[in-house]
Amino acid sequence: MALFREALSASNPELPQTAIAIVGPASPANNNQTILDERRAWARRFLPASKPRPPHSRGPKIRIGYISSFFASDNWMKPVWALINRHDRSQFEIHLFSDDAASEIKHGYRPEASDQFHHIHGLDAEAAADHIAAAELDILIDLNGYSASPRLRLLALKPTPIIAAWFNMYATSGMACYDYLIGDATVIPPSEEEFYCEKILRVPGTYLTFDVAYPVPPLVEPPCLKNHAITFGCLAPQHKINPTVIEAWCRILRQAPASRLILRNAILDSPGNRKFVGALFQEHGIHSERLRLLGRAKHYEFLRTYDEIDIALDTFPYNGGTTTTEAIWQGLPVITFWGDRWVSRTSSSLLRAANLDRFVTNNLDQYVSLAVELGNSPETPQLLAALRRDLRANLEKSAACDAASFARNMEALYRQMLPRHP
């Protein structure tokens, strides 16, 4: 972040200021006010003004559009398909605006005859906005956020009367075009609403209710039953594993001396990156024999890495979302703590809805202490064995996977956005 800010004085400040806006929520040095200020500054300077649109008449159904550059990412779209598949088509007309072709969507989506799929790949912001405007939607739901920052130009043109963000924003947009941002009481407490330029709406429970509709490995016993030691692990992307995270994990490993740690992500494909990451741990006294650093794998094999891990450790301030749902679906507890912004409370939202509150701590010191306690306790193997045996079945009965109720709650919010609709 310091280097990005230094680069703002160069001849082309758009690239570093865009980078600052994108990664701001993940920076440990930032806070809610900084994130709001920097995103708002970027939006005002580099995004186009909204384009006037003629009004359109309301139809018998509420016309909802969802826009995403990632509909073909099966594992990432779990919460999205959980909602879309359960919409009441007698009340809602569903449009999908996708950068992926329909043929690329292999799992998750169960299309209905009334749904309308729009392939907008290759359309620039102006053309895509005109295409969306032609659908005469009542509400457009953005599923990209800053993960597909070029598409923010499209949204700035305001192709629909109402735009809401859900699923992938996890901080204020800083943009005037968004009318609403949908979260829950855990990720956006009322005391933090002043740091959002959108009107905040909340669903009960978690805003990331999910449904697993693609092949995953079966549950297995925790490896500590055979290894007689606890293996911690994290399969988050490397950009979430900042020096503060590594320092905390090293504290855990030092205080639970029989334990070890497995990391797996695409960045660790590179021998140079593995050497670099290993050196960061060695600076804190943790040597290579206690680490296992693994690169990418096909997703089914990637998930089988959880067979070798007893307890997952969350990243911070950028928590797991998909990473957390996958870990608990494979039967692992995820240790996290209540952070100071939305993105650092995502796992808390999921774990509370999954009735796994015991693994949500109040601060970093408690996060370390809980991991150390579990890493050293002779009772942990049996605790984990019981948890893993029942966790998937318990999840299916919990609010974390109650997609039908979640869909009704989201539909109620959509009606709230259009108060005159019957």
N, C-alpha and C positions, 0 to 999 in steps of 0.2 A: 504494500500500500504506500509506503514511503517513496518507493521508486516511481510508482504511478503518479503520485502527487508532484514529484520532481519533474516528471516529463510533461506536466501541464504547461510549462513555460516554453516548450518547444514549438516549432512552426505549425504542427498539426495536433491540437489538444484533444480532438474528438476521440481518438483511440484510447488514451489513458483515462479520460473522464468517463468513457463508456465502461472501461474495466473497473474503475472505482465504483460505479453504480451497480455493476453486476455482482462483484464480490464483497461489497460493503457489509452485508449481514453476517458474513462468515469471518470477518476480521475481529480478533479478540480485542483490538484497541478501540473499536467503534462502540457506539451505543445507539439507542433508538433515535435520539436527536440527530446524531451524525448521519445515520442512514437516511433519514428523511431529508436533511439538508442537501446531501450529495446527490440523491436521486432526483430531487426536485430541480436542482441546478442543472443536471444533465438534461432532463426532459425539456426545460424551458429553453435551453440553448440549442439543442440538436434535433428535436422532434418537430414535425410539421404541425401547423394549425389544423383544427378540425375542419372538415368540409361540410358546407350546408347541404342538407338532404331534404327532399320533399317529404311531408308526412305521409304515412300509410294507414290504411284502415285496419282495425282489429278484426281478426277472424274468430270463428267459434272456439278454437283451441289457442292456448298460449304457445307461441312459436319460440322455441328455445334453440339457440345455436351453440355448439361447442367447438372451439378452435384449438388445434394442437398440431405440433410438428412431430409428435412422438406416439401416435396411435398404434404403431406397429411394435412398440416396445412392450411386450407382453407383461413382463414382471413389473415394470414401472406403472402401467396403467391399471393395476388392480383396483384402486379406489374409484377410478373413472368408470370402468365397466360395471362395477358393483352398483353404481348409481344409474347409469344410462340403461342398463338391462332391465331395471325395475321401475322405470318411469311409467306412469299411467298414460298410455297412448290415447285413451278416450278424452283426456284433458290437455295433453301436451303433444305438439308436433315437433319432432326432433330432427335437427340438421347437424351434420358433422362436417366441419371444414378442416381438411387434412392435408398435410404435406406428404403423407404416405398414401400410396395407392391402396384401394380397398383390398386388392389381392395380397398385399403385404401384411395385412392384419390376420394372423393365424389363430390366435387364441383370445378369449375374453369376451369379445363383442358378439352379442346375439341379435342380429339385425331384424327389425320388424318391417313389414311391407310398407308401412307409412313413412319410415325414416327416409331422409334425403341425404345422400353422401355427395360431398363436393370436393373434388381433388384440386387443390389450389397450388400445388407445387409448380414453381416456375413463374408464377404471377408476382409482379412487384407489388409494393404496398398499395399503390393507387388502384391497380387493376383488381387486386384481391379485395380491397375495401368496396369497390363498386360491385363486385360479384356478391359479397355478403349483403350489401345494401339491397340488391335486387331480390333477395329472399324475403325481404320485409319482415324481419324478425322482431319480436317484442324484446327479447333479452339475448345478449351474446355473453357466453361464459368463457373467459380466457383460461386455458389450462397450461399455458407456456410460462408466463411470467418472464423473468430475465434469463431463463434457460434457452430461449430462442429470441435473443434481443433484437435481431433484425425485424421480427414480426411486430415489435412494439410500435413501429412506424405506422403499420396498418391500423392498429387500435387507436392511435392518436388522431387518425382521420375520422373517428367516430362513425362507423358504418351502421350502427343501430342506436335507437333512442337510449337504451340502457346497456351498459357494459359492467359486468361483475367479474372479479377474479376469485378463483378457488383452486385448491389443490397444489399449485406450484409457485405461489408468490412469496409466502412466508416472511413478508415485511411490507411496508407501504410501497406502492409503485412510484410515488412521487409525481404521478401524472394526473392531469386534470380530466382525462377522458374516462377514467374508472369511476363509476358511481358507487359501487359496493365492493367490499372485500369480505369473504365468508371464511370464518374460522370457528373456534370454540372458546369456552371460558378459560381453558388452561393456557392456550397459546396467546390469546389477547384479553388479558384482564381489563376491566373498565378503566383502571388507573393509567393505562397506556394508550388509550384511544387518541390522546392529543398528538401522538407521534404518527398518525395516519391521516392522509389527505382524503381517504375514502370513508364512506359511512360503513361502520362495522356491523355485520350481522353474524349471529352465532347459531350453530346447531347444538342440540343437547349431545352430551358424550364427546366423541372425537370427530373432528372434521375429516379424518382419513379412514373411515370405515372401509374395509377391503374384503375382496372375494378372490380366492385363488382358483383360477380356471385353466391352468396349464400344468403339464406334468412336473411333479416335484418328487424328490426321493422320500422313501418311507422313513419314519422315525426309527432311530437306533438308541441303544443304551449309551449314557454318557461315558466317554473314554476314561474318566477317572476311576471307574470301577475296575479297570484292568491296569491302568497306569499308576494308580495309587498316588496321584498328584493331580492338581487342577491345571487344566490348560485354558488360559484366557484366549480370546480371539476377537478380531474385528475385520470385517470384509468391506469396510467403507472405502470409497474412492480416496486416493492418496491426498488430494487437495484438502480433505477435511482433517487430516492428521498433522496438525501444526505443532510447533515445538512445545507449547504448553501441554498439549495432549500427551506427547511423548514423555515429558517430565513426570506427569501424573502416573502414567503406566509404569515407568521405572520405579517410582515410589512403591507401587503395588508389588512389583516383582522383587524388589529388595526386601520388603517386609513379609512376603510369602515366598521364602527362598526355594521351595521345592517346585514352584509353579513355572510355567513357561507361557509364551505368547506366539500366536499365529496371526499373521497379516496376509491378506490376499487382495490384490487389485491389479488393474491393467498396467499401471505405471511400474510395478515391480517385475514386469517382463524383462526389463533392462538390467543386465549385470551391474552397470554403473549406478543405477538407481538403488538397487539392493545394497550395494556397498555404501552408498551415501546414507541411506536410512539406517543401516546397521551401525554406522559410525555415530549417528545421533544418539542411539541407545548406549553405545560404548562410552560416550562422554559422561553418562550418568551411572556408569559401573555395571551395565548389563551387557554381557558378552554374547557372541553369536550362538553358542550352544544352547542358549535359552530362547532363541528366536527362530521362527520358521517364516521366511518371506517368500510368498508365492505369487506368480503372475496370473494372467487371465486364463480362463477356461470356458468352454461352452457352459451355458447357464446351469444345466442339470448337474454337471460335474462340479461347477462352482458351488452350488448348494450342498453338495456332498462334503465339502470342506467342513461344514458344521458337524459332521459325524466325528471329527477329530477335535472339536472344541467343546468345553464344558460350560463356559460362561462367556457371553459377549459383553464387550466394553464399548460404551457409546463414545462418540466423538463430540467435541464442544469447541466453540459455541455452535458449530454447525452439526446438529444432531443427525442421526439416521432417520429416514422416513421409510423408503423401500428397504433399506438395510435392516431396520428394526423389525418391520413386518415379516421379512424373510427369516430372521433369526428366531423370532418367537414361533413362527409356523413350523420351523424345524425343531422345536421343542426346547430352545435355550432361553434362559432368562437374560435380559439385557439390563446392565447396571447403568443408570443415568442420574443426572441431578437437575434440579429446577434452575434454569438459567435466567438471564436478564433480558431476553428478547424472544420473539416468536420462534425463531429458528433453533433456539437452545431449549425449547420446551416441547418440540414435536414428539420426541420419544415419551415424555411424561404424559402427553395426551393419549398416545396409543396404549401405553402400559396401564394407565388407569382404566381405560375402557376395557382392557383385557383382564382386569382383576389381578394385575401384577404390581399393585402399588408398593409392595414391600421392596421392590428394586428401584424405586424412585426416591432419591435422597434430596436433601435440602441445599447442599452446597458441595464444592469440590472436595473438601476434607472428608465429608461423610461418604462421598462416592469412593474415595480411596479406602476409607476404613471398612466399608461394607465389602469391597472386593478382597481386602486383606483378611477379614474375618472368614469369608467363605473359602478363601484360598488355603487357610490354615486349619479349619475345623474338621475333625474326624467325622462329623455328622453330615458334611456337605455331600459326599457321594450318594448317600441314600436319599437325601432331600432332592438332589438333581434327578435321580432315577425316577422318583415318584412324579416330579414335575414334568419330565420329558414324556413319560408314559401317557399322561392325561392331557397335556397342554393343548394339542391340536383339537381334541374333542371339546375341551373347555372353551377354547377360542370360538369355535363355531356356535356356542351357546351364549357368548358374551356380546356386549355392545360393540366391540371392535369389529365384529363380522355380521352385525344385524343390518344388512344392506337394505332390507325392505323398509324398516323403520327410518333408516337414514334417507332413503328416497322420499318418503312422505314428508320428512322434516325439511328437506331441500325444496320440495315443491311448495311447501307452506311459505318459505322465504321468497320464492319466485312470485307467488301471489302477493306477498307483502310489497314487493317492488312495484306491482301493478295493482294498487289498492282498489281500483274501480272494477276489476275483473270479477265476475261472479265466482 
